[in-house]
Structure formats: C-alpha cells, structure tokens
Amino acid sequence: MTSTTAPETTRSPWDLSRDELAELLSDHPRYRVDQVWNGLYGRGLTPDQITELPAALRAELSEQLVPSLTLDTEQRSSDDTTVKQLWTVEGGSIETVLMHYPKRSTACVSSQAGCAMGCGFCATGQIGYDRNLSVGEILEQIVRARAAAEPRRLSNIVFMGMGEPFANYDRLMIVIDRLLNDFEIGARKITVSTVGLVPQMLRFAEAGLQVGLAVSLHAANDELRTELVPINKRHPIDDLVAAAQLFRERTGRRVSYEWAMIDGVNDRDSDAAELAKVAKRSFAHVNLIPLNPTPGWPTTGTPPKRIRAFASQLEDAGVNVTVRANRGTDIDAACGQLRANQEATPVEIRRR
Ligand code: SF4
C-alpha cells in the first residue's frame, strides 16, 4: 500500500476548478479562462494544444499542468465493440473500458488505483489497494474515452472500473459536477456502482441527484455476502436495504442490484428466492451478470441456461430483472483483469 492521496507535485489540467484556473491566470485577460476551460472540456485538449493561446502562455501552463495518464496497453475485442485501456499513473496503474452499443457509447471509469474492499471474485480486489485517484485522473479517463469513441458520441459514464467510488466520495462528487456542467452528460446517463458503503449511500441519496446508483449485491443473506463481499460485515444487508429505500424516497429512482452469477455459489433456487425478497423490499431492479473468469478465482460463471431459469424465477416473484451481456471476455474486460493477469495470487472459495 502506498499513499492515500493523489500526488501533489504535478497537477493534471483537469484537477483544477474554474476558480483555481482563474487564479492561475490572474495576470492574463479574463477571457483566457474561458479559452482554456473550453479547450480542456469542450475539445479535450491539453494546454499546449490550445493554439489560440499565446505560445508563452501555452508553455507556462504546460509546465504546471501535466496530463496524468500514460497509455500502457490497449486491447480491442474481436468485434471492435469493446476497448480496454490500461494506464500508468503515479504509483500504480488503472483501467478504463469503452463499450459501444447500437445507440450509445459508455465509458467504465476507475476511481481508485486498486481497491481495498477485497471482493475475492474481482480481479481488482485480488490486487489490493494503491490509492485514491485525483479529480483530474478520473476526468482524464473520460476525456481520453471521448476521443477514442469518435466519431461516436460518448453518452454514458459508469463508475464501475477499478476501486470503490464511494471510498473516494468527495472527488467523485466533483467529477460528477463537471460531467453535468462541463461535459454536458445528463445525470441519468451517469451511474455510480458501490459495493455497499452505507454512510456514503445515505449522503448520496440526500444529495438528490438523478444519477443512477448500482449496488454490487451478489448474495442476499449475510453469511454468503460477507464471504463474497467482506465489507458486508460492517454494512449488512438490512442497512443496504434501508439506504436503497432512502435513495428511492429522495430521488424517485430505484437502485439496481448487480448480481455476478457464480456457478454453484449464488445461482441456486434458494438464492433467487432470497434475492427476490431483498429486491422487493428495496424497490430495486436486478441485473444478472455472467461472471467474467479471473486468474485468482477458482470458480466459473453460471451457464446461460441456468441464468435464464434464475431470471425467470425472479420475474415470477414480481422482480424487474435484466440479464447483462458479458463484454470483452476475449480481452480481459472484467474490472482490474488486465493488470491482474500479471499480478494475482489465487484465493479459495467454498462451493455450496
Ligand atoms: S468488486 Fe468493486 S469493490 Fe469489490 S474489490 Fe472489486 S473493485 Fe473493489
């Protein structure tokens, strides 16, 4: 484990608030602030690429504001609909996944380098925690994804990459504010995924944004969930349900429960029955996701036929359910997997 804060020696151009930029440019005409801000956010340019600025100012800004991401590896799925990028950042590496659908393009963004939550089936959890990302490091992923998506429009952002977004709450909220106001991405096109940090879920609900909230549930009884998602010991399922209910009250929106289908672990009839009860109490939608295999996890995803039967059981119980397509299995597209394929050590899980 290294430091818990972003490096302070250099700042990404996207780290600065508009007020901080104005202060940095206080010796220049005021319209320079708009020029730089529009270059950074409207066109995704680094300061040296904003050619309407005088050369001396470009040089001055480029010395102080240095992009934080260096591309290490880029993989494309065989059908070219999924692009995975592994970036080197100070003291670690992070991943961004860009997914193209017929009517939208979505970037799945990292909020931390590594993750401290230790979910055993997750490639990032197997790596461990490095540090929180800065605002600029998170936004740069989106700037780069937007450029990589062209000529398509990057329309949706999901905070489901490496890390637990709510463990980096204050920076996450700044990033969301910039997405809404400077990238012009609508709140309903943004989703935050949490493993279930209840205090932050409650704060997020009280913020009243129309941003989507997805909770990685994966088990609907505390014993199994604590085994799969260790943070459940601190924030058990009843507390999660209460937070989901508050989110519904404050925003009018349902949370989604994410459920990675793990063969022989959480895909039995009894699991579906427990999930149906929890989902209904929470007014939640359920997303079933075939588990992407990871190098450090000895189990495999549930076969498609069993997933369909599980989904039918939920529907019969009155739960809204979607079976998600598994993107990019040919390019290590599960969260943290590109990096984990080099680093993970195997863990053990008991099959039931
Ligand atoms: S599933 Fe999410 S919270 Fe759990 S270890 Fe992976 S990145 Fe962290």
Boltz pocket constraint, residues with backbone or C-beta under 6 A from the ligand:
constraints:
  - pocket:
      binder: B
      contacts: [[A, 114], [A, 115], [A, 116], [A, 117], [A, 118], [A, 119], [A, 122], [A, 123], [A, 124], [A, 125], [A, 126], [A, 161], [A, 162], [A, 163], [A, 164], [A, 195], [A, 216], [A, 335]]
      max_distance: 6.0
